[in-house]
Amino acid sequence: MKKLNGKIALLTGGNSGIGLETAKLFAEEGATVIITGRRQAELDQALKTIPGTAKAIQGDVSNLADIERMYQEI
Protein backbone atom coordinates (compact mmCIF):
# COMPACT_ATOMS: atom_id res chain seq x y z
CA MET A 1 0.00 0.00 0.00
CA LYS A 2 1.24 3.45 -0.87
CA LYS A 3 1.56 6.10 1.86
CA LEU A 4 -0.99 8.53 0.38
CA ASN A 5 -3.72 6.19 -0.88
CA GLY A 6 -7.12 7.77 -0.31
CA LYS A 7 -5.68 11.25 0.28
CA ILE A 8 -6.27 14.39 -1.75
CA ALA A 9 -3.30 16.72 -2.28
CA LEU A 10 -3.91 20.29 -3.41
CA LEU A 11 -0.75 21.97 -4.64
CA THR A 12 -0.81 25.67 -5.38
CA GLY A 13 1.74 26.62 -7.99
CA GLY A 14 1.82 22.98 -9.02
CA ASN A 15 2.56 23.74 -12.65
CA SER A 16 6.33 24.21 -12.20
CA GLY A 17 9.31 23.95 -9.90
CA ILE A 18 8.97 22.48 -6.42
CA GLY A 19 5.17 22.40 -6.69
CA LEU A 20 5.26 20.22 -9.80
CA GLU A 21 7.90 17.88 -8.40
CA THR A 22 5.87 17.52 -5.20
CA ALA A 23 2.75 16.77 -7.26
CA LYS A 24 4.60 13.99 -9.07
CA LEU A 25 5.86 12.48 -5.81
CA PHE A 26 2.43 12.63 -4.16
CA ALA A 27 0.82 11.01 -7.20
CA GLU A 28 3.42 8.23 -7.15
CA GLU A 29 2.53 7.64 -3.48
CA GLY A 30 -1.15 7.21 -4.37
CA ALA A 31 -2.69 10.63 -3.69
CA THR A 32 -5.34 12.20 -5.85
CA VAL A 33 -3.45 15.30 -7.00
CA ILE A 34 -4.96 18.68 -7.83
CA ILE A 35 -2.66 21.44 -9.02
CA THR A 36 -3.45 25.11 -9.35
CA GLY A 37 -1.78 27.95 -11.17
CA ARG A 38 -2.57 31.17 -12.97
CA ARG A 39 -1.85 30.08 -16.54
CA GLN A 40 -3.90 27.29 -18.14
CA ALA A 41 -1.30 26.43 -20.80
CA GLU A 42 1.35 25.68 -18.15
CA LEU A 43 -1.17 23.66 -16.13
CA ASP A 44 -2.03 21.58 -19.19
CA GLN A 45 1.67 20.87 -19.82
CA ALA A 46 2.27 19.95 -16.18
CA LEU A 47 -0.63 17.47 -16.17
CA LYS A 48 1.10 15.49 -18.90
CA THR A 49 4.03 14.83 -16.54
CA ILE A 50 2.11 13.82 -13.41
CA PRO A 51 1.37 10.09 -13.13
CA GLY A 52 -2.18 8.90 -12.57
CA THR A 53 -5.25 11.05 -12.84
CA ALA A 54 -4.26 14.50 -11.67
CA LYS A 55 -6.55 17.49 -12.16
CA ALA A 56 -5.67 21.14 -12.80
CA ILE A 57 -7.70 24.14 -11.74
CA GLN A 58 -6.75 27.54 -13.13
CA GLY A 59 -6.85 30.31 -10.54
CA ASP A 60 -4.93 32.87 -8.55
CA VAL A 61 -4.69 32.19 -4.80
CA SER A 62 -4.48 35.92 -4.14
CA ASN A 63 -8.02 36.31 -5.53
CA LEU A 64 -10.78 35.33 -3.07
CA ALA A 65 -13.28 34.56 -5.83
CA ASP A 66 -10.77 32.16 -7.43
CA ILE A 67 -10.15 30.46 -4.08
CA GLU A 68 -13.90 29.95 -3.59
CA ARG A 69 -14.27 28.57 -7.13
CA MET A 70 -11.35 26.17 -6.57
CA TYR A 71 -12.90 25.03 -3.30
CA GLN A 72 -16.21 24.34 -5.01
CA GLU A 73 -14.51 22.33 -7.79
CA ILE A 74 -12.59 20.22 -5.32
C-alpha positions in Angstrom: 0.0 0.0 0.0 1.2 3.4 -0.9 1.6 6.1 1.9 -1.0 8.5 0.4 -3.7 6.2 -0.9 -7.1 7.8 -0.3 -5.7 11.2 0.3 -6.3 14.4 -1.8 -3.3 16.7 -2.3 -3.9 20.3 -3.4 -0.7 22.0 -4.6 -0.8 25.7 -5.4 1.7 26.6 -8.0 1.8 23.0 -9.0 2.6 23.7 -12.7 6.3 24.2 -12.2 9.3 23.9 -9.9 9.0 22.5 -6.4 5.2 22.4 -6.7 5.3 20.2 -9.8 7.9 17.9 -8.4 5.9 17.5 -5.2 2.7 16.8 -7.3 4.6 14.0 -9.1 5.9 12.5 -5.8 2.4 12.6 -4.2 0.8 11.0 -7.2 3.4 8.2 -7.1 2.5 7.6 -3.5 -1.1 7.2 -4.4 -2.7 10.6 -3.7 -5.3 12.2 -5.8 -3.5 15.3 -7.0 -5.0 18.7 -7.8 -2.7 21.4 -9.0 -3.4 25.1 -9.3 -1.8 27.9 -11.2 -2.6 31.2 -13.0 -1.9 30.1 -16.5 -3.9 27.3 -18.1 -1.3 26.4 -20.8 1.3 25.7 -18.1 -1.2 23.7 -16.1 -2.0 21.6 -19.2 1.7 20.9 -19.8 2.3 20.0 -16.2 -0.6 17.5 -16.2 1.1 15.5 -18.9 4.0 14.8 -16.5 2.1 13.8 -13.4 1.4 10.1 -13.1 -2.2 8.9 -12.6 -5.3 11.1 -12.8 -4.3 14.5 -11.7 -6.5 17.5 -12.2 -5.7 21.1 -12.8 -7.7 24.1 -11.7 -6.8 27.5 -13.1 -6.8 30.3 -10.5 -4.9 32.9 -8.5 -4.7 32.2 -4.8 -4.5 35.9 -4.1 -8.0 36.3 -5.5 -10.8 35.3 -3.1 -13.3 34.6 -5.8 -10.8 32.2 -7.4 -10.2 30.5 -4.1 -13.9 30.0 -3.6 -14.3 28.6 -7.1 -11.4 26.2 -6.6 -12.9 25.0 -3.3 -16.2 24.3 -5.0 -14.5 22.3 -7.8 -12.6 20.2 -5.3 
